[in-house]
Amino acid sequence: MRHNGIALVLVLWVLTLLTVMALGLTAAQRTETALSDNHVSAARFRALADAALAYTVLVFAMPPPEATDPEAAAWLPNGVPRPWRIAGSDLQIRVTNETSRIDLNQATPELLAALLVALGAEDAVAESVAAAIVDWRDEDDLTLLNGAEDRDYRDAGRTIGAKDAPFVIAEELLQVIGMTPELYERLAPEVSVDIDDANFEERFASAAAVAALEGIPLDEAQARVAERDAPLFEDSGGPRFVDRGGPLYRIEVGEVGRGRLGRRMEALIETTPGEQPPYRVRWRRFGLTNAPPPSSELRSD
């Protein structure tokens, strides 16, 4: 009887071990399947995003719709989202004229502060962050009023001081003293380091940029932008311009599903009419976060 009991216990232990092994293998298989599906989905989105870039360039290369056609509207590079469906997938495309952004390496402290205020920052915060941005990029070690140079970074426990060189990418803003992730999410879409000394194109600028440049309240700038982008005729679908500026455009492509964005890609393209290919991609970024919160959320009570 004792041997039978031991045998029974051994059998139960073996069954338990086999069950654990089976569960482990099942979990591993599910994980591998999920990883494979994710890789396939990511590769598919990359292909769709490239198709969206080509589609956008094609549309921009075509003449704008006739102003007398109430059913058609020109696609403007003013950041307004445009739905597009391809291969059973719903995408959202945003295009902005790159020269309609503020040049991060040329803007004065006053302009940067005005832009930050338009984006919802308190006046004192805007002034200090704007001065710190200029101190970050200028070559000297003289601290602007409310700015920050190497000593201020050391006092804040930073191992690296001010760069004392132009911004190469907008993400460098996150290293500037006083810059918060929330404020960065609002400021980054309004600035550029890729303008190449081109003249500012106000026709497609955001309300925040217009407010900062013109020195007017944000609500007045929003009304001006709404009037600027309004249809020429009451029954028409949208505004029409002879040209869309360029040749630099920032294009954002996002997956749309269940009412929200999924994967996102952002690229800076330079159109090259008459050449093959008709555009060059200067850079592209995948894995972007979702859109930032409204600017009102940045202002503390």
KOLTOR-544729 format. One record per residue: x negated, y negated, z negated of N, C-alpha, C in turn; residue in three letters; residue number from 1. Coordinates in steps of 0.001 Angstrom, whole numbers, plus 500000, padded with zeros to 6 digits. Atoms other than C-alpha are relative to their C-alpha. Example, Ala and Ser with C-alpha at 12.3 -4.5 7.8 and 13.67 -1.06 7.14 Angstrom:
! KOLTOR-544729
R     n.u     n.v     n.w    ca.u    ca.v    ca.w     c.u     c.v     c.w    r    k
R  499110  501190  500000  487700  504500  492200  499100  498800  500000  ala    1
R  500820  501190  500060  486330  501060  492860  500770  498910  499270  ser    2
This chain:
! KOLTOR-544729
R     n.u     n.v     n.w    ca.u    ca.v    ca.w     c.u     c.v     c.w    r    k
R  499179  501205  500000  500000  500000  500000  499138  498736  500000  met    1
R  500865  501168  500069  497136  497641  499149  499375  499705  501350  arg    2
R  500598  500201  498671  495491  498224  502541  501025  499419  500966  his    3
R  498952  500546  499123  498807  497537  504258  500209  498513  499750  asn    4
R  499832  501423  500335  499100  494221  502397  498874  499165  500565  gly    5
R  501139  500729  499454  495597  493180  503384  500123  499856  501516  ile    6
R  499832  500030  498543  496312  494116  507006  501051  498980  500402  ala    7
R  498940  500957  499694  499495  492066  506911  499486  498560  499878  leu    8
R  500567  501340  500187  497639  489036  505550  499068  499632  501147  val    9
R  500911  500240  498890  494956  489379  508230  500765  499694  501284  leu   10
R  499196  500234  498798  497603  489610  510937  500606  498601  499969  val   11
R  499416  501342  500117  499287  486482  509591  498957  498914  500241  leu   12
R  501065  500970  499777  495963  484615  509521  499631  499905  501481  trp   13
R  500320  499997  498575  495226  485686  513087  501088  499290  500796  val   14
R  498901  500674  499306  498673  484565  514226  499953  498488  499774  leu   15
R  500107  501433  500300  498208  481237  512454  498883  499356  500808  thr   16
R  501131  500517  499238  494798  480764  514073  500329  499872  501476  leu   17
R  499619  500053  498586  496173  481606  517502  500999  498877  500260  leu   18
R  499021  501082  499844  499066  479199  516969  499322  498643  500013  thr   19
R  500731  501266  500051  496682  476390  515982  499211  499795  501282  val   20
R  500758  500105  498760  494501  477135  518994  500911  499644  501173  met   21
R  499060  500266  498909  497525  477144  521290  500483  498559  499950  ala   22
R  499559  501385  500134  498743  473832  519882  498889  499034  500411  leu   23
R  501127  500848  499628  495270  472357  520271  499801  499946  501501  gly   24
R  500146  499963  498547  495019  473492  523871  501115  499223  500689  leu   25
R  498871  500728  499418  498485  472116  524601  499813  498495  499870  thr   26
R  500232  501425  500205  497624  468756  523058  498894  499485  500910  ala   27
R  501108  500409  499133  494336  468626  524977  500453  499898  501449  ala   28
R  499511  500023  498626  496124  469471  528204  500891  498784  500240  gln   29
R  499144  501171  499862  498700  466771  527579  499168  498728  500076  arg   30
R  500872  501174  499980  495950  464252  526854  499313  499856  501343  thr   31
R  500666  500048  498705  494061  465173  530006  500968  499617  501108  glu   32
R  498989  500345  498998  497264  464957  532031  500332  498508  499943  thr   33
R  499701  501421  500152  498043  461545  530578  498857  499136  500515  ala   34
R  501151  500752  499504  494504  460340  531306  499943  500021  501521  leu   35
R  500008  499881  498538  494715  461646  534859  501085  499120  500617  ser   36
R  498908  500837  499493  498087  459964  535374  499643  498525  499902  asp   37
R  500390  501392  500174  496671  456723  533999  498971  499579  501043  asn   38
R  501001  500314  498977  493664  456881  536353  500646  499857  501373  his   39
R  499317  500060  498710  495920  457580  539324  500834  498719  500100  val   40
R  499175  501204  500008  498284  454765  538315  499143  498739  500144  ser   41
R  500893  501161  499904  495377  452331  537871  499445  499849  501417  ala   42
R  500523  500049  498634  493906  453274  541261  501085  499542  500972  ala   43
R  498900  500405  499130  497309  452853  542863  500247  498493  499875  arg   44
R  499780  501437  500173  497728  449398  541337  498890  499198  500667  phe   45
R  501094  500703  499335  494287  448361  542607  500257  499906  501506  arg   46
R  499700  500012  498568  495327  449358  546119  501148  499035  500306  ala   47
R  498874  500907  499796  498637  447502  545775  499570  498545  499837  leu   48
R  500477  501370  500213  496835  444424  544438  499208  499509  501204  ala   49
R  500729  500383  498790  494482  444410  547426  500966  499712  501147  asp   50
R  498992  500243  498967  497516  444687  549694  500694  498665  499770  ala   51
R  499358  501280  500320  499080  441724  547877  499114  498832  500404  ala   52
R  500916  501054  499564  495966  439631  548544  500085  499799  501511  leu   53
R  499931  500089  498537  496069  440455  552241  501336  499425  500448  ala   54
R  498669  500510  499655  499812  439775  552376  500082  498489  499764  tyr   55
R  499966  501426  500320  499383  436394  550696  499237  499187  501035  thr   56
R  500796  500711  499000  496634  435339  553091  500744  499950  501336  val   57
R  499235  499966  498755  498800  436425  556033  501111  498957  499986  leu   58
R  498912  500975  500098  501746  434332  554821  499454  498576  500066  val   59
R  500563  501345  500016  499524  431332  554185  499418  499611  501357  phe   60
R  500547  500290  498673  498037  431630  557670  501085  499673  501006  ala   61
R  498890  500253  499088  501479  431404  559261  500554  498594  499782  met   62
R  499397  501328  500157  503201  428066  559919  501140  500041  498995  pro   63
R  498879  500051  500947  505644  426998  557172  501322  500088  500737  pro   64
R  498685  499931  499357  509350  427611  557877  500460  498623  500445  pro   65
R  499458  501260  499505  511219  424979  559793  500826  499330  498907  glu   66
R  499267  500735  501034  512630  422279  557551  501500  500046  500198  ala   67
R  498566  499954  499726  516010  422657  559231  500599  501352  499670  thr   68
R  499506  498669  500328  516280  426311  558174  500309  500061  498508  asp   69
R  499651  500010  501421  518209  426381  554866  499708  501318  499309  pro   70
R  500225  498695  500597  517463  430062  554325  498527  500262  499682  glu   71
R  501426  499747  500172  513679  429733  554338  499367  498901  499173  ala   72
R  500731  500973  500804  511255  428018  552007  498526  500328  500053  ala   73
R  501439  499785  499955  507523  427536  552209  499502  500513  498657  ala   74
R  500624  499467  501210  505447  429478  549700  498854  499070  499642  trp   75
R  500982  500997  500398  503456  426868  547830  499057  500545  498925  leu   76
R  500950  499543  501021  500316  427434  545718  500126  499186  498714  pro   77
R  499740  500786  501205  501899  425868  542636  500274  500869  498774  asn   78
R  499863  499121  501152  501980  428904  540349  501372  500584  499784  gly   79
R  498656  499442  500145  505652  429742  540843  499972  501472  500418  val   80
R  500066  498571  499662  506055  433565  540759  500865  500345  501203  pro   81
R  499289  499563  498801  507144  435273  543962  500077  501529  499971  arg   82
R  499883  498539  500016  508545  438837  543952  499615  500600  501343  pro   83
R  500374  499289  498778  507226  441343  546459  500086  501489  499718  trp   84
R  499840  498551  500164  508089  445005  546915  499245  500714  501106  arg   85
R  500779  499233  499039  505763  447480  548599  499841  501427  499486  ile   86
R  500195  498579  500322  505593  451282  548642  500753  500408  498740  ala   87
R  499181  499627  501136  508382  451548  546091  499627  499328  498696  gly   88
R  500429  500692  501214  506653  449227  543606  500394  498530  500075  ser   89
R  499654  501406  500097  507823  445813  542447  498821  499236  499414  asp   90
R  501112  500838  500436  505085  443200  542159  500458  498558  499889  leu   91
R  499780  501437  500105  504993  439567  541180  498683  499303  500337  gln   92
R  501207  500682  499529  502533  437230  542908  500096  498520  499643  ile   93
R  500117  501430  500277  501464  433813  541649  498770  499469  500736  arg   94
R  501121  500610  499286  499264  431563  543768  499854  498554  499546  val   95
R  500275  501398  500325  497624  428340  542661  498831  499533  500846  thr   96
R  501119  500615  499297  495406  425996  544589  498907  499744  498968  asn   97
R  501053  500104  501007  492075  426187  542755  499605  498553  499737  glu   98
R  500371  501399  500193  491375  422501  543326  501104  499197  499315  thr   99
R  498964  500637  500796  494609  421703  541479  499788  500265  498516  ser  100
R  500379  499793  501395  492863  422727  538245  498952  498967  499602  arg  101
R  500987  500939  500520  490679  420567  536028  498619  500646  500041  ile  102
R  501368  499484  499924  486942  421007  536673  499397  500004  498600  asp  103
R  500485  499858  501369  485623  422339  533369  498611  499411  499816  leu  104
R  501369  500504  500111  482083  421184  534137  499876  498509  500312  asn  105
R  500051  501415  499649  483005  417645  535225  500954  499146  499171  gln  106
R  498980  500759  500725  485958  416632  533049  499391  499263  498813  ala  107
R  500454  500805  501123  485361  413885  530506  500654  500496  498707  thr  108
R  499354  499617  501272  486081  414395  526787  501423  499472  499899  pro  109
R  498657  500594  500062  489068  412061  527123  501001  500801  500826  glu  110
R  499102  499215  499150  490553  414083  529994  500283  501357  499375  leu  111
R  499798  498698  500640  490009  417385  528191  500899  499877  498781  leu  112
R  499155  500200  501178  491569  416011  525016  501448  499773  500410  ala  113
R  498638  500245  499517  494593  414740  526957  500639  501293  500498  ala  114
R  499483  498719  499522  494959  418143  528589  500375  500909  498839  leu  115
R  499713  499167  501165  494788  419928  525237  501254  499517  499273  leu  116
R  498785  500536  500619  497428  417610  523794  501226  500382  500814  val  117
R  498880  499610  499138  499671  418288  526798  500333  501479  499843  ala  118
R  499793  498562  500185  499218  422004  526076  500485  500339  498602  leu  119
R  499403  499760  501301  500446  421575  522514  499079  499864  498816  gly  120
R  500933  500130  501117  497342  420926  520403  500223  498670  499282  ala  121
R  499957  501243  500760  497323  418353  517623  498915  499053  500514  glu  122
R  500941  500997  499487  495512  415114  518477  498596  500210  499452  asp  123
R  501320  499839  500610  492664  415697  515994  499311  501258  500517  ala  124
R  500561  498747  499482  492172  419290  517159  499562  499816  501446  val  125
R  500312  500215  498579  492266  418230  520812  498713  499202  500157  ala  126
R  501194  500834  499879  489621  415547  520300  498732  500754  499614  glu  127
R  501195  499272  500439  487221  417799  518389  499639  501125  500957  ser  128
R  500275  498897  499069  487586  420762  520764  499485  499446  501325  val  129
R  500457  500601  498742  487193  418522  523824  498549  499546  499883  ala  130
R  501383  500437  500196  484007  416989  522399  499058  501195  499901  ala  131
R  500834  498797  500119  482689  420451  521520  499785  500662  501357  ala  132
R  500139  499431  498656  483338  421637  525091  498924  499250  500781  ile  133
R  500996  500795  499281  481294  418766  526505  498613  500210  499403  val  134
R  501287  499722  500641  478511  419328  523933  499469  501374  500397  asp  135
R  500415  498649  499592  478453  422990  524962  499313  499987  501354  trp  136
R  500487  499938  498620  477792  422207  528616  498901  498979  500295  arg  137
R  501012  501007  499668  475593  419076  528455  498609  500484  499599  asp  138
R  501362  499511  500174  471813  419451  528486  499305  499450  498758  glu  139
R  500681  500592  501156  470981  417244  525497  500480  500639  498700  asp  140
R  499622  499498  501315  471188  418007  521787  500637  498910  499144  asp  141
R  499320  501086  500696  473016  414783  520891  501467  500364  499825  leu  142
R  498634  499593  500302  476322  415464  519206  500974  498856  500252  thr  143
R  498941  500976  499795  479371  413590  520466  500817  499850  498724  leu  144
R  499100  500189  501130  481823  412165  517960  500987  501164  499941  leu  145
R  499139  498825  500221  483702  415192  516550  499549  501209  500816  asn  146
R  500479  498886  499189  481588  417436  518800  499218  501018  499192  gly  147
R  500755  498940  500673  479252  420332  517997  498777  500363  500825  ala  148
R  501244  499542  499390  475614  421081  518798  499415  501144  499162  glu  149
R  500582  498804  500605  473194  423766  517603  500139  500035  498481  asp  150
R  499925  500012  501463  473159  422676  513946  501395  500355  499516  arg  151
R  498624  499701  500402  476942  422825  513748  500319  501479  500170  asp  152
R  499780  498575  499801  476921  426348  515147  499295  500809  498918  tyr  153
R  500711  499308  501078  474302  427418  512603  500748  499860  498680  arg  154
R  499244  500213  501238  476306  425853  509782  501270  500844  499965  asp  155
R  498789  499172  499922  479326  427822  511002  499681  501490  499994  ala  156
R  500386  498600  500039  477324  431060  510820  499877  500643  501358  gly  157
R  500151  499467  498648  476961  431415  514584  498522  500254  500277  arg  158
R  501396  499685  499682  473771  433106  515773  499524  499282  501252  thr  159
R  500340  500693  498754  473891  431265  519101  500583  498599  499950  ile  160
R  499537  501382  500002  474129  427496  519408  500674  499625  501293  gly  161
R  499395  500488  498763  475505  425327  522186  499175  500464  501199  ala  162
R  500676  499458  498822  474666  426608  525655  499108  498968  500672  lys  163
R  500742  501080  499335  473449  423219  526995  499794  500283  501483  asp  164
R  500004  499698  498567  474262  424334  530532  501454  500116  500458  ala  165
R  498618  499931  499506  477351  424349  532773  500662  501339  499709  pro  166
R  499208  498780  500138  480123  426874  532242  499880  500809  501284  phe  167
R  500027  499088  498856  479787  429890  534516  501352  500678  500160  val  168
R  498657  499423  500002  483109  431484  533562  500804  499315  498906  ile  169
R  499147  500675  500976  486069  430076  531677  499980  500704  498651  ala  170
R  500013  499246  501247  485749  432845  529061  498971  499471  499005  glu  171
R  500976  500597  500914  482764  430953  527636  500675  499057  499013  glu  172
R  499276  500888  500902  485325  428626  526067  500228  500649  498640  leu  173
R  499759  499294  501255  485918  431300  523424  498816  499895  499045  leu  174
R  501176  500156  500846  482380  430669  522125  499856  498585  499458  gln  175
R  500077  501392  500429  482987  426942  521624  500648  499856  498625  val  176
R  499456  500230  501337  483516  425845  518019  501355  499312  500086  ile  177
R  498668  500586  500040  487146  425085  517302  500989  500637  500954  gly  178
R  499115  499364  499034  488520  427124  520189  500609  501260  499389  met  179
R  499297  498817  500486  491154  429646  519097  500488  500830  501182  thr  180
R  499473  499184  498893  492431  432580  521178  501303  499441  500575  pro  181
R  498727  500543  499523  495868  430950  521354  499785  498779  500877  glu  182
R  500273  501199  499214  494491  427650  522578  499289  500350  501305  leu  183
R  500691  499564  498780  492215  429418  525038  500990  500542  501032  tyr  184
R  499017  499425  499081  495161  431320  526534  500767  498913  500741  glu  185
R  499319  501110  499355  496786  427968  527274  499059  499192  500897  arg  186
R  500927  500869  499275  493690  426115  528465  499419  500681  501236  leu  187
R  500690  499299  498908  492114  428776  530706  500718  499869  501344  ala  188
R  499345  500125  498690  494824  428658  533438  499961  498597  500595  pro  189
R  499993  501383  499533  494391  424883  533709  498640  499515  500477  glu  190
R  501355  500454  499675  490624  424735  534301  499338  500963  500970  val  191
R  500720  499184  499031  488132  426054  536833  498516  499662  499951  ser  192
R  501444  500221  499843  484392  426482  537291  499589  500275  501443  val  193
R  500268  499590  498618  484695  427326  541001  500418  498960  501032  asp  194
R  499451  501002  499089  485821  424034  542538  498969  499487  500998  ile  195
R  501063  500423  499079  482446  423197  544137  500083  498507  500323  asp  196
R  499968  501459  499834  482834  419425  543617  501070  499523  500982  asp  197
R  498918  500417  499103  485994  419354  545742  500896  498981  499293  ala  198
R  499082  500984  500562  488505  416550  545243  501207  500686  499379  asn  199
R  498838  499446  500679  491367  417228  542851  501236  499883  500883  phe  200
R  498796  499952  499174  494576  418241  544673  501216  499968  499084  glu  201
R  498905  500154  500953  497490  416862  542660  501318  500574  500517  glu  202
R  498721  499540  499441  500199  418121  545032  500469  501312  499390  arg  203
R  499631  498693  500523  500109  421568  543428  499575  500178  498537  phe  204
R  500468  499933  501387  498890  420712  539917  501156  500295  499055  ala  205
R  498999  499708  501021  500708  421855  536798  500429  498711  499317  ser  206
R  499515  501179  500719  502702  419474  534649  498985  499546  498958  ala  207
R  500998  500353  501014  500013  419623  531939  498844  499233  500627  ala  208
R  501098  500692  499323  497290  418611  534406  500426  498610  500449  ala  209
R  499499  501311  499568  499436  415792  535793  500108  499064  498810  val  210
R  499872  500824  501196  500175  414540  532282  498643  499497  499532  ala  211
R  501339  500377  500454  496475  414545  531384  499360  498984  500937  ala  212
R  500640  500875  499024  495318  412856  534581  500682  498639  500099  leu  213
R  499252  501243  499850  498070  410240  534718  500201  499280  498673  glu  214
R  499796  500622  501301  498156  409572  530965  501454  499778  499662  gly  215
R  498566  500114  500248  501900  410206  530754  500447  501152  499117  ile  216
R  499490  498903  500840  504010  412337  528366  500277  501250  500836  pro  217
R  499809  498735  499290  504428  415998  529256  501384  500083  500635  leu  218
R  498652  499897  499429  508198  415723  529749  500139  499158  501261  asp  219
R  499975  500819  498789  507682  412907  532245  499255  500690  501139  glu  220
R  500753  499264  498983  505064  414987  534074  500811  501182  500516  ala  221
R  499163  498871  499576  507439  417966  534123  501087  499532  500960  gln  222
R  498977  500547  499105  510143  415797  535702  499389  499639  501349  ala  223
R  500666  500361  498744  507656  414544  538276  499695  501239  500827  arg  224
R  500306  498762  499285  506581  418094  539168  501278  500617  500559  val  225
R  498726  499451  499525  510213  419218  539416  500486  499248  501227  ala  226
R  499607  500801  498837  510944  416349  541790  499082  500288  501190  glu  227
R  500968  499718  498935  507780  417085  543759  500313  501318  500698  arg  228
R  499761  498669  499449  508724  420739  544247  501451  500242  500385  asp  229
R  498589  499834  499680  512428  420145  544851  500191  500148  501508  ala  230
R  499718  499864  498558  513988  421102  548225  500209  498646  500662  pro  231
R  499773  501232  499251  514073  418447  550899  501487  499770  500245  leu  232
R  498568  500089  499781  517734  419239  551448  500706  500803  498916  phe  233
R  499282  499366  501092  520371  420269  548926  500250  501481  500240  glu  234
R  499679  498609  499698  521162  423516  550721  498783  500803  500446  asp  235
R  501186  499262  499572  517570  424503  551448  499419  500781  498829  ser  236
R  500516  499106  501027  515647  427142  549574  498810  499480  499247  gly  237
R  501175  500477  500705  512614  425102  548572  499277  498921  500781  gly  238
R  500739  501088  499354  510100  422395  549435  499181  500493  501170  pro  239
R  500797  499642  498829  508053  422325  552618  498883  498986  500176  arg  240
R  501134  500868  499729  504600  420923  553234  499322  500475  501278  phe  241
R  500701  499647  498771  502530  420825  556390  498857  500965  499707  val  242
R  501099  499117  500357  499600  422468  554604  500081  500323  498512  asp  243
R  500002  499557  501392  498878  424188  551315  498664  499702  499329  arg  244
R  501300  500291  500583  495485  422677  550617  499019  501105  500321  gly  245
R  500964  498927  499806  492763  425255  550143  498618  499443  500300  gly  246
R  499844  498579  499677  490587  426978  551083  499938  500935  498794  pro  247
R  500111  499146  501181  490291  428232  547465  501366  500182  499351  leu  248
R  498732  499689  500646  493292  429988  545949  499785  501033  498908  tyr  249
R  499985  499008  501082  493745  431786  542638  501289  500804  500149  arg  250
R  498842  499133  499795  496055  434771  543123  500101  500984  498840  ile  251
R  499736  499054  501088  497568  436731  540246  501074  500976  500448  glu  252
R  499063  498943  499611  499294  440041  540943  500335  500812  498756  val  253
R  499582  499235  501167  501325  441834  538296  501081  501006  500335  gly  254
R  498932  499009  499874  503427  444983  538083  501232  499495  499248  glu  255
R  498752  500384  500640  507075  444365  537250  500815  501258  499753  val  256
R  499193  498837  500334  509059  446998  535422  500735  499763  498705  gly  257
R  499169  500176  501180  511908  446897  532930  499970  498561  499491  arg  258
R  499920  501403  500355  511889  443133  533011  498738  499388  499444  gly  259
R  501239  500571  500521  508267  442676  531955  498823  500419  500872  arg  260
R  501184  499718  499207  504805  442631  533492  499206  501149  499402  leu  261
R  500882  498928  500427  502561  445677  533348  498561  499632  500295  gly  262
R  501378  500308  499620  499096  445776  534880  499930  498679  500753  arg  263
R  500180  501281  499316  497718  442492  536166  498607  499905  500584  arg  264
R  501282  500269  499358  494937  441409  538491  499979  498539  500401  met  265
R  500168  501379  499584  493588  437944  539149  498774  499924  500893  glu  266
R  501124  500101  499059  491351  437016  542062  499904  498576  500518  ala  267
R  500237  501285  499336  489809  433912  543553  499569  500312  501422  leu  268
R  500318  499736  498602  489825  433996  547333  499684  498693  500707  ile  269
R  500315  501127  499129  488397  431680  549941  500434  500364  501409  glu  270
R  499517  499699  498657  490277  431614  553219  498972  499551  501030  thr  271
R  500972  500278  498935  488119  431695  556345  500693  500167  501351  thr  272
R  499260  499880  498734  490392  431035  559348  499058  500159  501189  pro  273
R  500797  499763  498797  489049  432320  562639  498880  500989  499807  gly  274
R  501042  499020  500262  486678  434767  560968  500629  501348  499676  glu  275
R  499566  498663  500373  486927  438464  560266  499101  500540  498890  gln  276
R  498589  500158  500364  488033  439168  557648  500359  498538  499781  pro  277
R  499584  501404  500094  490102  435983  557335  499904  499411  498590  pro  278
R  500180  500533  501353  489275  435620  553631  498898  500784  499302  tyr  279
R  501016  499356  500827  486567  436390  551093  500458  499964  498549  arg  280
R  499669  499936  501417  487131  437509  547523  498750  499611  499213  val  281
R  501150  500437  500796  484803  435560  545256  499858  500833  498732  arg  282
R  500003  499113  501159  485790  437539  542183  501420  500506  499776  trp  283
R  498705  499463  500404  488608  439686  540859  499855  500612  498608  arg  284
R  499985  499466  501361  489542  440735  537344  501258  500825  499811  arg  285
R  498873  499147  500349  491747  443606  536226  500126  500056  498477  phe  286
R  499818  499823  501431  493162  444405  532812  500300  498732  499252  gly  287
R  499681  501253  500659  494441  440921  532057  501135  500200  499010  leu  288
R  498910  499957  500956  496695  440318  529096  501226  499341  500599  thr  289
R  498775  500618  499511  500268  439182  529494  499931  498496  499856  asn  290
R  499999  501456  499986  501173  435548  529933  499997  499442  498585  ala  291
R  500061  500601  501327  500484  433228  526962  501352  499486  499545  pro  292
R  498727  500512  500504  503275  431946  524713  500213  498569  500436  pro  293
R  499735  501398  499643  504971  428618  525390  499088  499068  499217  pro  294
R  500933  500922  500627  502811  425608  524588  500526  499472  498676  ser  295
R  499443  500510  501237  505209  424544  521835  499575  500838  498809  ser  296
R  500404  499138  501084  504051  427534  519790  498606  499677  499488  glu  297
R  501355  500341  500419  500554  426061  519596  500002  498840  499005  leu  298
R  499951  501177  500865  501683  422996  517668  500508  500401  498627  arg  299
R  499597  499640  501356  501804  423498  513933  500918  498935  499421  ser  300
R  499054  500934  500625  504533  421926  511813  499345  499288  498814  asp  301
